[in-house]
Amino acid sequence: MEFTQQEKYKDNIVLKLSFEFAKDIVAFSEVLQELKKFTFANQIIRSGTSIGANIKKRRMRKAKLILFTK
């Protein structure tokens, strides 16, 4: 799985790190599912993969704020 080809996100180290973290979380949740720890696996995958979405949402909000203040 590749990070992104979009120019506006390519150099964002925080997004890159959150993407790598999310991939690790998915792999870990697969191990938990094999151990039949389904509840914990589901919760950790939701929490771990939402970080990137929260970062993108924050960036969009900040961009709108800058736009409205000009």
MMTF fields as JSON, N, C-alpha, C and O atoms, coordinates in Angstrom:
{
  "mmtfVersion": "1.0.0",
  "mmtfProducer": "UNKNOWN",
  "numBonds": 279,
  "numAtoms": 280,
  "numGroups": 70,
  "numChains": 1,
  "numModels": 1,
  "chainsPerModel": [1],
  "groupsPerChain": [70],
  "chainIdList": ["A"],
  "bondAtomList": [4, 2, 8, 6, 12, 10, 16, 14, 20, 18, 24, 22, 28, 26, 32, 30, 36, 34, 40, 38, 44, 42, 48, 46, 52, 50, 56, 54, 60, 58, 64, 62, 68, 66, 72, 70, 76, 74, 80, 78, 84, 82, 88, 86, 92, 90, 96, 94, 100, 98, 104, 102, 108, 106, 112, 110, 116, 114, 120, 118, 124, 122, 128, 126, 132, 130, 136, 134, 140, 138, 144, 142, 148, 146, 152, 150, 156, 154, 160, 158, 164, 162, 168, 166, 172, 170, 176, 174, 180, 178, 184, 182, 188, 186, 192, 190, 196, 194, 200, 198, 204, 202, 208, 206, 212, 210, 216, 214, 220, 218, 224, 222, 228, 226, 232, 230, 236, 234, 240, 238, 244, 242, 248, 246, 252, 250, 256, 254, 260, 258, 264, 262, 268, 266, 272, 270, 276, 274],
  "bondOrderList": [1, 1, 1, 1, 1, 1, 1, 1, 1, 1, 1, 1, 1, 1, 1, 1, 1, 1, 1, 1, 1, 1, 1, 1, 1, 1, 1, 1, 1, 1, 1, 1, 1, 1, 1, 1, 1, 1, 1, 1, 1, 1, 1, 1, 1, 1, 1, 1, 1, 1, 1, 1, 1, 1, 1, 1, 1, 1, 1, 1, 1, 1, 1, 1, 1, 1, 1, 1, 1],
  "groupList": [{"groupName": "MET", "atomNameList": ["N", "CA", "C", "O"], "elementList": ["N", "C", "C", "O"], "formalChargeList": [0, 0, 0, 0], "bondAtomList": [1, 0, 2, 1, 3, 2], "bondOrderList": [1, 1, 2], "singleLetterCode": "M", "chemCompType": "L-PEPTIDE LINKING"}, {"groupName": "GLU", "atomNameList": ["N", "CA", "C", "O"], "elementList": ["N", "C", "C", "O"], "formalChargeList": [0, 0, 0, 0], "bondAtomList": [1, 0, 2, 1, 3, 2], "bondOrderList": [1, 1, 2], "singleLetterCode": "E", "chemCompType": "L-PEPTIDE LINKING"}, {"groupName": "PHE", "atomNameList": ["N", "CA", "C", "O"], "elementList": ["N", "C", "C", "O"], "formalChargeList": [0, 0, 0, 0], "bondAtomList": [1, 0, 2, 1, 3, 2], "bondOrderList": [1, 1, 2], "singleLetterCode": "F", "chemCompType": "L-PEPTIDE LINKING"}, {"groupName": "THR", "atomNameList": ["N", "CA", "C", "O"], "elementList": ["N", "C", "C", "O"], "formalChargeList": [0, 0, 0, 0], "bondAtomList": [1, 0, 2, 1, 3, 2], "bondOrderList": [1, 1, 2], "singleLetterCode": "T", "chemCompType": "L-PEPTIDE LINKING"}, {"groupName": "GLN", "atomNameList": ["N", "CA", "C", "O"], "elementList": ["N", "C", "C", "O"], "formalChargeList": [0, 0, 0, 0], "bondAtomList": [1, 0, 2, 1, 3, 2], "bondOrderList": [1, 1, 2], "singleLetterCode": "Q", "chemCompType": "L-PEPTIDE LINKING"}, {"groupName": "LYS", "atomNameList": ["N", "CA", "C", "O"], "elementList": ["N", "C", "C", "O"], "formalChargeList": [0, 0, 0, 0], "bondAtomList": [1, 0, 2, 1, 3, 2], "bondOrderList": [1, 1, 2], "singleLetterCode": "K", "chemCompType": "L-PEPTIDE LINKING"}, {"groupName": "TYR", "atomNameList": ["N", "CA", "C", "O"], "elementList": ["N", "C", "C", "O"], "formalChargeList": [0, 0, 0, 0], "bondAtomList": [1, 0, 2, 1, 3, 2], "bondOrderList": [1, 1, 2], "singleLetterCode": "Y", "chemCompType": "L-PEPTIDE LINKING"}, {"groupName": "ASP", "atomNameList": ["N", "CA", "C", "O"], "elementList": ["N", "C", "C", "O"], "formalChargeList": [0, 0, 0, 0], "bondAtomList": [1, 0, 2, 1, 3, 2], "bondOrderList": [1, 1, 2], "singleLetterCode": "D", "chemCompType": "L-PEPTIDE LINKING"}, {"groupName": "ASN", "atomNameList": ["N", "CA", "C", "O"], "elementList": ["N", "C", "C", "O"], "formalChargeList": [0, 0, 0, 0], "bondAtomList": [1, 0, 2, 1, 3, 2], "bondOrderList": [1, 1, 2], "singleLetterCode": "N", "chemCompType": "L-PEPTIDE LINKING"}, {"groupName": "ILE", "atomNameList": ["N", "CA", "C", "O"], "elementList": ["N", "C", "C", "O"], "formalChargeList": [0, 0, 0, 0], "bondAtomList": [1, 0, 2, 1, 3, 2], "bondOrderList": [1, 1, 2], "singleLetterCode": "I", "chemCompType": "L-PEPTIDE LINKING"}, {"groupName": "VAL", "atomNameList": ["N", "CA", "C", "O"], "elementList": ["N", "C", "C", "O"], "formalChargeList": [0, 0, 0, 0], "bondAtomList": [1, 0, 2, 1, 3, 2], "bondOrderList": [1, 1, 2], "singleLetterCode": "V", "chemCompType": "L-PEPTIDE LINKING"}, {"groupName": "LEU", "atomNameList": ["N", "CA", "C", "O"], "elementList": ["N", "C", "C", "O"], "formalChargeList": [0, 0, 0, 0], "bondAtomList": [1, 0, 2, 1, 3, 2], "bondOrderList": [1, 1, 2], "singleLetterCode": "L", "chemCompType": "L-PEPTIDE LINKING"}, {"groupName": "SER", "atomNameList": ["N", "CA", "C", "O"], "elementList": ["N", "C", "C", "O"], "formalChargeList": [0, 0, 0, 0], "bondAtomList": [1, 0, 2, 1, 3, 2], "bondOrderList": [1, 1, 2], "singleLetterCode": "S", "chemCompType": "L-PEPTIDE LINKING"}, {"groupName": "ALA", "atomNameList": ["N", "CA", "C", "O"], "elementList": ["N", "C", "C", "O"], "formalChargeList": [0, 0, 0, 0], "bondAtomList": [1, 0, 2, 1, 3, 2], "bondOrderList": [1, 1, 2], "singleLetterCode": "A", "chemCompType": "L-PEPTIDE LINKING"}, {"groupName": "ARG", "atomNameList": ["N", "CA", "C", "O"], "elementList": ["N", "C", "C", "O"], "formalChargeList": [0, 0, 0, 0], "bondAtomList": [1, 0, 2, 1, 3, 2], "bondOrderList": [1, 1, 2], "singleLetterCode": "R", "chemCompType": "L-PEPTIDE LINKING"}, {"groupName": "GLY", "atomNameList": ["N", "CA", "C", "O"], "elementList": ["N", "C", "C", "O"], "formalChargeList": [0, 0, 0, 0], "bondAtomList": [1, 0, 2, 1, 3, 2], "bondOrderList": [1, 1, 2], "singleLetterCode": "G", "chemCompType": "PEPTIDE LINKING"}],
  "groupTypeList": [0, 1, 2, 3, 4, 4, 1, 5, 6, 5, 7, 8, 9, 10, 11, 5, 11, 12, 2, 1, 2, 13, 5, 7, 9, 10, 13, 2, 12, 1, 10, 11, 4, 1, 11, 5, 5, 2, 3, 2, 13, 8, 4, 9, 9, 14, 12, 15, 3, 12, 9, 15, 13, 8, 9, 5, 5, 14, 14, 0, 14, 5, 13, 5, 11, 9, 11, 2, 3, 5],
  "groupIdList": [1, 2, 3, 4, 5, 6, 7, 8, 9, 10, 11, 12, 13, 14, 15, 16, 17, 18, 19, 20, 21, 22, 23, 24, 25, 26, 27, 28, 29, 30, 31, 32, 33, 34, 35, 36, 37, 38, 39, 40, 41, 42, 43, 44, 45, 46, 47, 48, 49, 50, 51, 52, 53, 54, 55, 56, 57, 58, 59, 60, 61, 62, 63, 64, 65, 66, 67, 68, 69, 70],
  "secStructList": [7, 7, 7, 7, 7, 7, 2, 2, 2, 2, 6, 7, 2, 2, 2, 2, 2, 2, 2, 2, 2, 2, 2, 2, 2, 2, 2, 2, 2, 2, 2, 2, 2, 2, 6, 6, 7, 2, 2, 2, 2, 2, 2, 2, 2, 2, 2, 2, 2, 2, 2, 2, 2, 2, 2, 2, 2, 2, 2, 2, 2, 2, 2, 2, 2, 2, 2, 2, 2, 7],
  "xCoordList": [0.846, 0.0, 0.891, 1.844, 0.566, 1.365, 0.713, -0.511, 1.534, 1.034, 0.113, -1.096, 0.619, -0.216, 0.582, 1.812, -0.129, 0.481, 0.073, 0.568, -0.831, -1.295, -0.182, 0.423, 0.071, 1.184, 1.05, 2.048, -0.169, -0.343, -0.077, 0.141, -0.091, 0.156, 1.515, 1.936, 2.215, 3.449, 4.517, 5.181, 4.696, 5.775, 5.334, 6.086, 4.139, 3.623, 4.086, 3.53, 5.095, 5.689, 4.706, 4.738, 3.84, 2.872, 1.885, 1.559, 1.415, 0.512, 1.22, 0.628, 2.473, 3.227, 3.359, 3.147, 3.707, 3.858, 2.531, 2.489, 1.458, 0.152, -0.285, -0.949, 0.08, -0.233, 0.535, -0.034, 1.817, 2.625, 2.093, 2.045, 1.701, 1.128, -0.166, -0.391, -1.012, -2.277, -2.024, -2.741, -1.011, -0.682, -0.241, -0.611, 0.548, 0.975, -0.215, -0.291, -1.132, -2.323, -3.177, -3.685, -3.331, -4.111, -3.465, -4.155, -2.153, -1.447, -1.618, -1.829, -1.523, -1.685, -3.103, -3.295, -4.09, -5.48, -5.745, -6.571, -5.053, -5.195, -4.667, -5.244, -3.567, -3.033, -4.032, -4.267, -4.616, -5.606, -6.822, -7.373, -7.238, -8.383, -8.059, -8.918, -6.822, -6.41, -6.442, -6.7, -6.176, -6.224, -7.637, -7.848, -8.593, -10.012, -10.283, -11.148, -9.536, -9.751, -10.462, -9.92, -11.673, -12.382, -12.747, -12.599, -13.214, -13.632, -12.452, -12.545, -11.352, -10.158, -9.616, -9.194, -9.627, -9.132, -9.959, -9.404, -11.263, -12.126, -11.901, -11.852, -11.767, -11.563, -10.216, -10.128, -9.175, -7.846, -7.737, -7.039, -8.406, -8.341, -9.094, -8.661, -10.215, -10.94, -10.108, -10.017, -9.51, -8.717, -7.448, -7.117, -6.756, -5.474, -5.567, -4.665, -6.65, -6.783, -7.477, -7.48, -8.057, -8.735, -7.766, -8.142, -6.543, -5.565, -5.322, -5.353, -5.08, -4.855, -6.044, -5.874, -7.245, -8.451, -8.567, -8.958, -8.23, -8.279, -7.257, -7.531, -6.087, -5.062, -5.532, -5.384, -6.092, -6.583, -7.724, -7.787, -8.62, -9.743, -9.241, -9.745, -8.258, -7.681, -7.024, -7.148, -6.322, -5.664, -6.695, -6.478, -7.81, -8.86, -9.492, -9.77, -9.717, -10.292, -9.376, -9.823, -8.074, -7.094, -7.045, -6.933, -7.127, -7.12, -8.354, -8.252, -9.503, -10.721, -10.603, -11.039, -10.014, -9.829, -8.934, -9.226, -7.859, -6.943, -7.662, -7.486, -8.466, -9.209, -10.179, -10.292, -10.872, -11.862, -11.25, -11.903, -10.026, -9.399, -8.731, -8.339, -8.603, -7.953, -8.91, -8.522],
  "yCoordList": [-1.175, 0.0, 1.238, 1.339, 2.155, 3.362, 4.542, 4.613, 5.454, 6.592, 7.468, 7.459, 8.212, 9.064, 9.573, 9.627, 9.938, 10.577, 12.049, 12.787, 12.469, 13.855, 14.784, 14.576, 15.8, 16.721, 17.443, 17.66, 17.813, 18.594, 17.78, 18.364, 16.453, 15.62, 14.935, 14.386, 14.957, 14.189, 14.512, 13.599, 15.756, 16.168, 16.337, 16.869, 15.896, 16.045, 14.861, 13.767, 15.086, 14.017, 13.466, 12.275, 14.316, 13.858, 12.876, 11.847, 13.199, 12.275, 10.979, 9.902, 11.075, 9.86, 8.961, 7.751, 9.551, 8.766, 8.16, 7.013, 8.924, 8.389, 7.263, 6.324, 7.346, 6.285, 5.011, 3.92, 5.149, 3.985, 3.375, 2.154, 4.234, 3.759, 2.991, 1.937, 3.514, 2.846, 1.471, 0.515, 1.367, 0.064, -0.915, -2.089, -0.439, -1.298, -1.727, -2.873, -0.806, -1.102, -2.171, -3.08, -2.062, -3.058, -4.436, -5.432, -4.489, -5.768, -6.33, -7.529, -5.454, -5.891, -6.378, -7.367, -5.703, -6.124, -7.48, -8.249, -7.777, -9.095, -10.186, -11.27, -9.89, -10.841, -11.031, -12.154, -9.933, -10.022, -10.835, -11.592, -10.686, -11.456, -12.941, -13.775, -13.276, -14.683, -15.25, -16.437, -14.389, -14.796, -14.713, -14.934, -14.394, -14.292, -13.176, -13.304, -12.094, -10.893, -9.863, -8.795, -10.192, -9.406, -8.008, -7.048, -7.878, -6.565, -5.605, -4.462, -6.082, -5.237, -4.924, -3.799, -5.918, -5.711, -4.65, -3.783, -4.71, -3.719, -2.313, -1.344, -2.211, -0.895, -0.298, 0.887, -1.109, -0.578, -0.188, 0.772, -0.903, -0.527, 0.783, 1.602, 0.979, 2.254, 3.418, 4.465, 3.235, 4.3, 4.59, 5.748, 3.549, 3.717, 4.266, 4.97, 3.951, 4.422, 5.778, 6.393, 6.249, 7.546, 8.714, 9.859, 8.447, 9.514, 10.31, 11.541, 9.613, 10.293, 11.13, 12.236, 10.615, 11.369, 12.631, 13.685, 12.524, 13.696, 14.747, 15.945, 14.306, 15.243, 15.977, 17.194, 15.24, 15.864, 16.838, 17.923, 16.445, 17.312, 18.613, 19.691, 18.509, 19.691, 20.605, 21.828, 19.997, 20.791, 21.54, 22.698, 20.89, 21.533, 22.69, 23.747, 22.48, 23.549, 24.752, 25.896, 24.478, 25.552, 26.322, 27.548, 25.616, 26.259, 27.161, 28.257, 26.7, 27.518, 28.758, 29.841, 28.602, 29.74, 30.781, 31.974, 30.361, 31.291, 31.985, 33.184, 31.236, 31.803, 32.891, 33.938, 32.646, 33.606, 34.817, 35.855, 34.712, 35.846, 36.814, 37.916, 36.407, 37.297, 38.288, 39.103],
  "zCoordList": [0.0, 0.0, 0.0, 0.773, -0.866, -1.043, -0.33, -0.217, 0.144, 0.914, 0.078, 0.314, -0.873, -1.719, -2.905, -2.872, -3.937, -5.093, -5.178, -6.03, -4.294, -4.319, -3.85, -2.799, -4.645, -4.391, -3.044, -2.356, -2.671, -1.442, -0.174, 0.888, -0.258, 0.913, 0.898, 1.916, -0.243, -0.405, 0.639, 1.13, 0.982, 1.888, 3.334, 4.152, 3.656, 5.016, 5.871, 5.778, 6.692, 7.492, 8.522, 8.83, 9.053, 10.051, 9.419, 10.012, 8.219, 7.527, 7.155, 7.236, 6.75, 6.413, 7.642, 7.559, 8.77, 9.995, 10.447, 10.893, 10.334, 10.738, 9.804, 10.241, 8.522, 7.568, 7.927, 7.925, 8.231, 8.625, 9.923, 10.074, 10.845, 12.11, 11.856, 12.451, 10.98, 10.659, 10.034, 10.331, 9.174, 8.586, 9.667, 9.631, 10.626, 11.733, 12.589, 13.032, 12.814, 13.611, 12.922, 13.579, 11.618, 10.871, 11.003, 11.219, 10.874, 11.019, 12.438, 12.619, 13.429, 14.816, 15.078, 15.786, 14.522, 14.73, 14.083, 14.575, 12.989, 12.368, 13.302, 13.393, 13.992, 14.974, 16.112, 16.561, 16.573, 17.656, 17.228, 18.027, 15.989, 15.503, 15.459, 15.743, 15.105, 15.119, 16.54, 16.74, 17.517, 18.924, 19.496, 20.689, 18.641, 19.004, 20.018, 20.885, 19.894, 20.711, 19.837, 19.554, 19.414, 18.408, 18.876, 18.12, 20.087, 20.59, 20.637, 20.19, 21.181, 21.268, 19.874, 19.607, 18.988, 17.618, 16.903, 16.228, 17.044, 16.381, 16.928, 16.17, 18.242, 18.851, 18.463, 18.138, 18.496, 18.189, 16.719, 16.394, 15.83, 14.414, 14.163, 13.353, 14.854, 14.7, 15.233, 14.593, 16.393, 17.003, 16.206, 15.95, 15.826, 15.152, 13.747, 13.291, 13.055, 11.676, 11.586, 10.52, 12.669, 12.618, 12.769, 12.519, 13.168, 13.393, 12.119, 12.14, 11.006, 9.725, 9.299, 8.786, 9.508, 9.163, 10.007, 9.505, 11.28, 12.162, 11.744, 11.816, 11.311, 10.858, 9.606, 9.502, 8.666, 7.435, 7.732, 7.156, 8.631, 8.986, 9.608, 9.294, 10.482, 11.129, 10.104, 10.176, 9.145, 8.109, 7.266, 6.907, 6.949, 6.147, 6.925, 6.359, 8.229, 9.051, 9.117, 9.043, 9.257, 9.332, 8.016, 8.023, 6.881, 5.58, 5.409, 4.857, 5.877, 5.791, 6.665, 6.274, 7.846, 8.741, 8.107, 8.187, 7.484, 6.805, 5.655, 5.438, 4.926, 3.804, 4.271, 3.634, 5.372, 5.847, 6.528, 6.633, 6.987, 7.659, 6.685, 7.071, 5.437, 4.453, 3.873, 3.036]
}
